Every structure is written in C-alpha cells, then in structure tokens.
Amino acid sequence: MKANSSTLVQCQDFPLLSHLVLEALNN
C-alpha cells in the first residue's frame, strides 16, 4: 500500500489523523 508512505509523514505532524487513516485502511 503506497498509503503507508503518506501516513508515516502525516504521523509526524498529525498522529491522531494518521491513526484514523490506518484504521480506515485496516477496515
């Protein structure tokens, strides 16, 4: 999943938002 790269970058600035994105991808 290429989204992982984006979430890793967002995780540094928006950890909460990144967590929601990861859950969305998992679901």
PDB file of N, CA, C, O and CB in Angstrom:
ATOM      1  N   MET A   1       0.845  -1.216   0.000  1.00  0.00           N
ATOM      2  CA  MET A   1       0.000   0.000   0.000  1.00  0.00           C
ATOM      3  C   MET A   1       0.873   1.257   0.000  1.00  0.00           C
ATOM      4  O   MET A   1       1.666   1.469   0.918  1.00  0.00           O
ATOM      5  CB  MET A   1      -0.952   0.011   1.238  1.00  0.00           C
ATOM      6  N   LYS A   2       0.727   2.068  -1.009  1.00  0.00           N
ATOM      7  CA  LYS A   2       1.514   3.299  -1.079  1.00  0.00           C
ATOM      8  C   LYS A   2       1.065   4.298  -0.015  1.00  0.00           C
ATOM      9  O   LYS A   2       1.786   5.242   0.307  1.00  0.00           O
ATOM     10  CB  LYS A   2       1.399   3.927  -2.475  1.00  0.00           C
ATOM     11  N   ALA A   3      -0.132   4.081   0.526  1.00  0.00           N
ATOM     12  CA  ALA A   3      -0.682   4.986   1.540  1.00  0.00           C
ATOM     13  C   ALA A   3       0.193   4.996   2.791  1.00  0.00           C
ATOM     14  O   ALA A   3       0.199   5.968   3.546  1.00  0.00           O
ATOM     15  CB  ALA A   3      -2.122   4.577   1.903  1.00  0.00           C
ATOM     16  N   ASN A   4       0.932   3.903   3.005  1.00  0.00           N
ATOM     17  CA  ASN A   4       1.781   3.814   4.184  1.00  0.00           C
ATOM     18  C   ASN A   4       2.797   4.956   4.217  1.00  0.00           C
ATOM     19  O   ASN A   4       3.080   5.500   5.285  1.00  0.00           O
ATOM     20  CB  ASN A   4       2.499   2.465   4.219  1.00  0.00           C
ATOM     21  N   SER A   5       3.343   5.320   3.067  1.00  0.00           N
ATOM     22  CA  SER A   5       4.311   6.410   2.999  1.00  0.00           C
ATOM     23  C   SER A   5       3.667   7.712   3.460  1.00  0.00           C
ATOM     24  O   SER A   5       4.262   8.470   4.226  1.00  0.00           O
ATOM     25  CB  SER A   5       4.865   6.560   1.568  1.00  0.00           C
ATOM     26  N   SER A   6       2.461   7.964   2.994  1.00  0.00           N
ATOM     27  CA  SER A   6       1.757   9.193   3.357  1.00  0.00           C
ATOM     28  C   SER A   6       1.435   9.217   4.841  1.00  0.00           C
ATOM     29  O   SER A   6       1.590  10.248   5.496  1.00  0.00           O
ATOM     30  CB  SER A   6       0.473   9.338   2.541  1.00  0.00           C
ATOM     31  N   THR A   7       0.991   8.093   5.371  1.00  0.00           N
ATOM     32  CA  THR A   7       0.612   8.040   6.783  1.00  0.00           C
ATOM     33  C   THR A   7       1.835   8.217   7.668  1.00  0.00           C
ATOM     34  O   THR A   7       1.740   8.801   8.747  1.00  0.00           O
ATOM     35  CB  THR A   7      -0.091   6.713   7.107  1.00  0.00           C
ATOM     36  N   LEU A   8       2.982   7.720   7.222  1.00  0.00           N
ATOM     37  CA  LEU A   8       4.202   7.884   8.013  1.00  0.00           C
ATOM     38  C   LEU A   8       4.574   9.344   8.106  1.00  0.00           C
ATOM     39  O   LEU A   8       5.012   9.805   9.160  1.00  0.00           O
ATOM     40  CB  LEU A   8       5.358   7.082   7.411  1.00  0.00           C
ATOM     41  N   VAL A   9       4.409  10.082   7.019  1.00  0.00           N
ATOM     42  CA  VAL A   9       4.716  11.515   7.006  1.00  0.00           C
ATOM     43  C   VAL A   9       3.708  12.261   7.864  1.00  0.00           C
ATOM     44  O   VAL A   9       4.075  13.141   8.643  1.00  0.00           O
ATOM     45  CB  VAL A   9       4.713  12.072   5.559  1.00  0.00           C
ATOM     46  N   GLN A  10       2.418  11.903   7.718  1.00  0.00           N
ATOM     47  CA  GLN A  10       1.368  12.559   8.490  1.00  0.00           C
ATOM     48  C   GLN A  10       1.503  12.240   9.976  1.00  0.00           C
ATOM     49  O   GLN A  10       1.124  13.045  10.826  1.00  0.00           O
ATOM     50  CB  GLN A  10      -0.014  12.134   7.983  1.00  0.00           C
ATOM     51  N   CYS A  11       2.041  11.072  10.280  1.00  0.00           N
ATOM     52  CA  CYS A  11       2.167  10.636  11.674  1.00  0.00           C
ATOM     53  C   CYS A  11       3.028  11.615  12.467  1.00  0.00           C
ATOM     54  O   CYS A  11       2.807  11.800  13.663  1.00  0.00           O
ATOM     55  CB  CYS A  11       2.769   9.218  11.748  1.00  0.00           C
ATOM     56  N   GLN A  12       3.998  12.238  11.820  1.00  0.00           N
ATOM     57  CA  GLN A  12       4.883  13.177  12.496  1.00  0.00           C
ATOM     58  C   GLN A  12       4.154  14.476  12.829  1.00  0.00           C
ATOM     59  O   GLN A  12       4.415  15.091  13.863  1.00  0.00           O
ATOM     60  CB  GLN A  12       6.110  13.466  11.632  1.00  0.00           C
ATOM     61  N   ASP A  13       3.245  14.890  11.954  1.00  0.00           N
ATOM     62  CA  ASP A  13       2.530  16.149  12.163  1.00  0.00           C
ATOM     63  C   ASP A  13       1.132  15.937  12.729  1.00  0.00           C
ATOM     64  O   ASP A  13       0.648  16.721  13.546  1.00  0.00           O
ATOM     65  CB  ASP A  13       2.438  16.913  10.861  1.00  0.00           C
ATOM     66  N   PHE A  14       0.501  14.867  12.281  1.00  0.00           N
ATOM     67  CA  PHE A  14      -0.874  14.587  12.730  1.00  0.00           C
ATOM     68  C   PHE A  14      -1.008  13.134  13.174  1.00  0.00           C
ATOM     69  O   PHE A  14      -1.574  12.315  12.450  1.00  0.00           O
ATOM     70  CB  PHE A  14      -1.891  14.893  11.604  1.00  0.00           C
ATOM     71  N   PRO A  15      -0.485  12.805  14.369  1.00  0.00           N
ATOM     72  CA  PRO A  15      -0.531  11.416  14.856  1.00  0.00           C
ATOM     73  C   PRO A  15      -1.954  10.900  14.978  1.00  0.00           C
ATOM     74  O   PRO A  15      -2.219   9.744  14.647  1.00  0.00           O
ATOM     75  CB  PRO A  15       0.165  11.306  16.204  1.00  0.00           C
ATOM     76  N   LEU A  16      -2.877  11.733  15.447  1.00  0.00           N
ATOM     77  CA  LEU A  16      -4.265  11.305  15.598  1.00  0.00           C
ATOM     78  C   LEU A  16      -4.887  11.039  14.236  1.00  0.00           C
ATOM     79  O   LEU A  16      -5.579  10.039  14.044  1.00  0.00           O
ATOM     80  CB  LEU A  16      -5.079  12.362  16.360  1.00  0.00           C
ATOM     81  N   LEU A  17      -4.637  11.936  13.298  1.00  0.00           N
ATOM     82  CA  LEU A  17      -5.198  11.776  11.957  1.00  0.00           C
ATOM     83  C   LEU A  17      -4.612  10.537  11.294  1.00  0.00           C
ATOM     84  O   LEU A  17      -5.319   9.796  10.612  1.00  0.00           O
ATOM     85  CB  LEU A  17      -4.927  13.029  11.095  1.00  0.00           C
ATOM     86  N   SER A  18      -3.323  10.318  11.496  1.00  0.00           N
ATOM     87  CA  SER A  18      -2.670   9.154  10.917  1.00  0.00           C
ATOM     88  C   SER A  18      -3.272   7.878  11.474  1.00  0.00           C
ATOM     89  O   SER A  18      -3.468   6.905  10.746  1.00  0.00           O
ATOM     90  CB  SER A  18      -1.164   9.191  11.181  1.00  0.00           C
ATOM     91  N   HIS A  19      -3.567   7.883  12.770  1.00  0.00           N
ATOM     92  CA  HIS A  19      -4.165   6.705  13.404  1.00  0.00           C
ATOM     93  C   HIS A  19      -5.526   6.400  12.784  1.00  0.00           C
ATOM     94  O   HIS A  19      -5.862   5.237  12.559  1.00  0.00           O
ATOM     95  CB  HIS A  19      -4.308   6.920  14.928  1.00  0.00           C
ATOM     96  N   LEU A  20      -6.295   7.429  12.512  1.00  0.00           N
ATOM     97  CA  LEU A  20      -7.607   7.238  11.897  1.00  0.00           C
ATOM     98  C   LEU A  20      -7.450   6.692  10.484  1.00  0.00           C
ATOM     99  O   LEU A  20      -8.229   5.841  10.054  1.00  0.00           O
ATOM    100  CB  LEU A  20      -8.398   8.561  11.876  1.00  0.00           C
ATOM    101  N   VAL A  21      -6.453   7.175   9.769  1.00  0.00           N
ATOM    102  CA  VAL A  21      -6.204   6.700   8.405  1.00  0.00           C
ATOM    103  C   VAL A  21      -5.815   5.234   8.421  1.00  0.00           C
ATOM    104  O   VAL A  21      -6.273   4.455   7.586  1.00  0.00           O
ATOM    105  CB  VAL A  21      -5.103   7.534   7.726  1.00  0.00           C
ATOM    106  N   LEU A  22      -4.961   4.854   9.382  1.00  0.00           N
ATOM    107  CA  LEU A  22      -4.550   3.451   9.473  1.00  0.00           C
ATOM    108  C   LEU A  22      -5.746   2.564   9.763  1.00  0.00           C
ATOM    109  O   LEU A  22      -5.868   1.481   9.190  1.00  0.00           O
ATOM    110  CB  LEU A  22      -3.479   3.267  10.558  1.00  0.00           C
ATOM    111  N   GLU A  23      -6.623   3.007  10.640  1.00  0.00           N
ATOM    112  CA  GLU A  23      -7.820   2.208  10.956  1.00  0.00           C
ATOM    113  C   GLU A  23      -8.708   2.095   9.725  1.00  0.00           C
ATOM    114  O   GLU A  23      -9.293   1.041   9.474  1.00  0.00           O
ATOM    115  CB  GLU A  23      -8.614   2.837  12.136  1.00  0.00           C
ATOM    116  N   ALA A  24      -8.812   3.171   8.959  1.00  0.00           N
ATOM    117  CA  ALA A  24      -9.638   3.157   7.746  1.00  0.00           C
ATOM    118  C   ALA A  24      -9.067   2.149   6.740  1.00  0.00           C
ATOM    119  O   ALA A  24      -9.819   1.428   6.083  1.00  0.00           O
ATOM    120  CB  ALA A  24      -9.710   4.581   7.111  1.00  0.00           C
ATOM    121  N   LEU A  25      -7.740   2.105   6.626  1.00  0.00           N
ATOM    122  CA  LEU A  25      -7.115   1.164   5.697  1.00  0.00           C
ATOM    123  C   LEU A  25      -7.308  -0.270   6.172  1.00  0.00           C
ATOM    124  O   LEU A  25      -7.537  -1.174   5.369  1.00  0.00           O
ATOM    125  CB  LEU A  25      -5.619   1.474   5.539  1.00  0.00           C
ATOM    126  N   ASN A  26      -7.214  -0.469   7.474  1.00  0.00           N
ATOM    127  CA  ASN A  26      -7.391  -1.815   8.028  1.00  0.00           C
ATOM    128  C   ASN A  26      -8.819  -2.301   7.809  1.00  0.00           C
ATOM    129  O   ASN A  26      -9.050  -3.484   7.563  1.00  0.00           O
ATOM    130  CB  ASN A  26      -7.049  -1.834   9.532  1.00  0.00           C
ATOM    131  N   ASN A  27      -9.773  -1.380   7.898  1.00  0.00           N
ATOM    132  CA  ASN A  27     -11.171  -1.757   7.695  1.00  0.00           C
ATOM    133  C   ASN A  27     -11.468  -1.740   6.206  1.00  0.00           C
ATOM    134  O   ASN A  27     -12.593  -2.027   5.796  1.00  0.00           O
ATOM    135  CB  ASN A  27     -12.136  -0.802   8.465  1.00  0.00           C
TER     136      ASN A  27
END
